[in-house]
Amino acid sequence: MDYRHLVHTPPQLAKAYVKWAEDRAKHPGIQWGIPCIDKQMIPMHPGELTTILGRPGHGKSSLLAYLARRQSDIIAEAGKSGELCVIYVTWENTIEELTNFLLADSNLSVTDVARGQVDLEQVRQESVKLVDSSIFVIGRGVGRMAAQNIRMTPEVVYKAIESMEQDYHVKPVVMLFDYLQLIPSKTHTERMEQVTEAPIRIKELAASVGAPAVAAVQANRRVDTYNIKLPEKQDAQWSSAIEQTSDKMFSLWRPALTEDLEFVEMDDGQTYAVNENLMLVRMLKQRFGPGRNTWATYFNPAYLKLAELETREENTAVPF
């Protein structure tokens, strides 16, 4: 290993800086596709780590699946299928469960397929869409016994990602990790070490691969005691490394899952009607740009739909 590669002379700094600025101007980066958020958020660029905090069931996995499908559609529209790809790493769901999210639309409900209450011919027709998608999944499949013997440690996952360009001749545009606290380990101490190191390693991987990374992070149970149950930076389990390493941090809250109220009032006095489709998103951190901000969005996990809300005069959120 030649450590001189870590040394950058003043002329090299100047050249690297200009190229970095040119790349930023040429490539718009990864956005959410939600105008209110994209207006405030600096797009995600190669080498950056974005973390999304939330309690179980509040939309972390669905949001990553939404981002994966959106970027796959953008790749297809640009005619870059076969050249560019999206990588989704899942420790939580089987690849079949994740695919159920990815294929959800107005014709196919995540819930209906999970319950076995759907026309199988329709499932077969919808599955064909995956053939032309640009989403690669790293995870475990149902019934794949050989894969069960492979522990998805960070080192194994990173090697699998780094091998993709050689094996499949595709370059990742974004890498999605769901979610950090489920990295396999033998002891509690080992897990703490792995989760503490994981965001650092993911950011290193994002730089070496040349793609931004987005990681879902489980929030601590103390969030359940808050009046406004949007996790804060310190609420990430083993939060220090995650908070320090992240370039951007967001938190999620679906009030219908925790509140038996008709309306929920935020700390700025804004009120929103509580229903199953209301998801509140808060920006907790952003390097080089404005940080804290909160948005109300329309979220339908059954069909993987995410949209902006507008606020009427009576201060209730309605679909935009």
N, C-alpha and C positions, 0 to 999 in steps of 0.2 A: 504494500500500500504506500503510494507516494503522497505524503502529507503536504507536499508543496502545492498540490491542487487547491488547498485551502487558503493560500496566500494570493492576494490580489494587489497588483501594483496600481499606482494612480492612473496610468493610461488605461489599464484594464477596467478599473472602476468606471471611468468615463464612458468607455465603449459599452460596458454592460448596462449602465444606467440609460443610455440612449436607446439601446435595443429594448430594454424593459418598457420604456415610455412608448416606443413605437408599437410594441405588442399590445399594450393597453389601449392605444388609439385604434389599432386594427381590429382587435377582437373585443366585442362588447362585454364578455364575461357571462357568468351564470346569474340569472335573475329568477324571481319567483313567478313572474307573470301576473302579479297583482299590483296594479298601478299605484295604490297608496303606499305599499311597501317599497316597490322599486324606485319610487321618487325619492325616498329617504336613504335607501341602502346603496352603498357602493357595490357594484356587481362583484361576485366571487371570482377570483382569478387564480391561475396556477400557483401552487405553493401555499395557499391559504387554508386555514381550518375554520369552519363554521360549526358551532355546536348548538343543538336544539334540546332544551330541557323540558321535561314534562313528567307528570305522574302517570302511572300505567293507565292505558286506555284513552288518553287525551289526544292522540293523533300523531305521535312521533313517527311510527312506522308508516302510517298512511301518508304523511307529509313527504317522507322520503320517496315513497312509491310515486306520489304525484310528481315530484321533481324528476324522478327517473323517466317517467313516461313523457313528460313535457320536453326534456332534453332529447329523448329519442325521436320525438316528432320533429324537433328543430333540425336534427341531423338528417332526417329523411327529406325534409323540405329543402335543405341545402344540397341534396344529392350526394351526401357524404357517407351513406350507409356502406359498410364494408371497409371504411377507412377510419371512422371515429366510433366511439362506443361510450356507454354509461356502465359503470361497475357498481353493483349493489352487493354488499357483504352483509349477510344476516346470520346472527347468532340466535335470534329469537324465533323466527318462523322457518318452517320447512320451505323448500323452493316451490312446492305446490301451493302452499298457503300464500306465499308472496306473489306468485303468478296470478292467484285469484284477485289480489289487489290490483295488479298491473292491467288486468283485462276488464276491470269493472267499468261499466258505462251504462247508458240508459237502457241497453238491451240485456245487461247481465249484472245482477246484483251480487255483491260479495256475500251477503247474508243468505240469499237464496241458494247459491252454489254450495256454501258451507253446510246448509241444511239438507242438501240433496234434493231440493225442490225446484229443479230447472230441467228443461228439455236437453238431453245429452247431445242431440244433434246440433243444437244451438251452441253448446259448449265446444263441440268439435269445429264448428264454423268460426267461432271467435278465436280459438287457439291458433288458427292459421295466421292471425295478425302477428303473432310472436315471431314467425319465420322471418319477416321483413323488419323486425325491430332491431335496435342496436343496444339492447340491454343484456349484459352478461351478469350472471348471478353466481356468487361464491357462497356456498352453504350446503346443507344436507338435504337429501331427498328421501321421501318415504320408501322404505324397502331396499335402499342401497346399503347393503351390509358392509361392503368394502370401505365405503366412505366413513362408516361409523368408527372405524379404527384410527381415523386421522383426527387428531385433536386440533381444532381450529385456533391454535395459539397465534398471537400477533405475528411471530416469525413465519409461520406457515402461510398465513393469509398474505403477508407482504411479498413472499416469494412467488405465490400464485399470481398476484397482480403483476409483478415485474416480468413474469414469463409470458404474459399475454401478447405483448407486441411481437415477440419472436414466434409464438405458436399460432397466433391468429392474424397477425399483421394489422392490428387495429390500435389506435391511440385513444386512451381515455380522455374525455372532456370533463368528467366529474366522477368522483368516487363517493359512494354513500355507505355509511357504516351503521348497522342497527343491531344491538346497541352496546356501548362499551362495557357495561358492568356484567355482561353475560360471557365475557371471554373465559374459556375454561381454565380452571386452576385446581390444584390439589388441596390447598389450604387457604384460609382467610388471609393470611399474611402474603401468600403468593399472589392472590387476587388483588390485594391492595397495591402491590408492587407493579403488577401488570397494568392495572387501570391507571395508575399514576404515570407509567411510562407510555401507555398507549397513545394519548394525544400528541406527545412529543414525537413518537415514531410515525404516527399518521401524517403529521405536518412535514417531517423529513421525506416521507414517501410522496406526498403531494408535490414537493419541490423536485424530487428526482424524476418522477413520472411526468411532471409538467401539467398537473390538473388540480383544481380545487378539491377539497374534501369536506364532506358534511357528515357529522356524527350525531346520532341520537344519544342522549344521556338521561338516565333515570334521576328524578329529583327525590330528595329526602322526604320522609313521611311528615316532617314538621310543616310542610306546605299545606297539609290538610287542615291545620289549625288556623291558617290565615283567613282574614275576611275576604281579601282579594287573593285568590289562590293561583296567582301567576308566580312561578318559581323565580327567585333571584339568583345572582351569580353564585353566592355562597351555598345555595341549596343543592348543587350538584354533589352527588356522593363522591368523596375524595376529591373535593372541588378545587384545591389549590392549583394542581398542574393543569386541570382543564381550563380554569379561569385565566391563568397566566398565558397558556399556549394559544387559546382561541383568538382568532382575528375578529370574529363576530360571534355573538351569543344571542339566541332567541329563547323565549319560553312560551309555552302553550297552556291554555286552560279552556275547557269546555264546561261552562257553569251548570248546564243541565245535568251533568254527572255528579255534582256535589251539592247543589243548592235546591231547596224546595221553595223557590221564590218566583214571583212573576217577573220581577226586574232585578238586575244587579247594578249597583252603583260603584263606579270606579273612583280612584283617589282624586281625580280631577273634577269630580261632580257629574261626569257623563254617565247616563244610565242606558242600559240595553235590555230589550225584552229577552227573557231566558227561554230558549227552545233548543231542540236537539241539534240544530244546525249552526248555532252560534259558537264560534271559536275565537277566543281572544289571543292575539299574538303580541308579544312585547319584545322589542329590541333592547337587550341589556348592555351590549358593548359593540363598538365598531371602531377599528383602527382607522385613522386618517379622516374621520367624518363624524357627523352628529351621532350621538349614541342613543340614549333612552327615548323610546317612543312606543305607543301602544295603538294597535289597530283592531277593529272588529271585522271578522271575515265570515262568510257563509261557507260552511264545511259540511259536506255530505259524504261520510266515509263509505257508505254502501255503494256509491257510484264514483267515488274518488273525485269529487268535484270541490274545487276551492275557488272562491270568488270574493270580490270586494263588496262591502256593504256601504250603503249610503245612510245618512242619519236624517230623519225627518224632524220637523219642528218640535214634535212631542218627545224627542230624544229617545226614540226606539229604533233599533237596528232592523233594516229590511234589506232583502236582496237587491243588489245594484242592477 
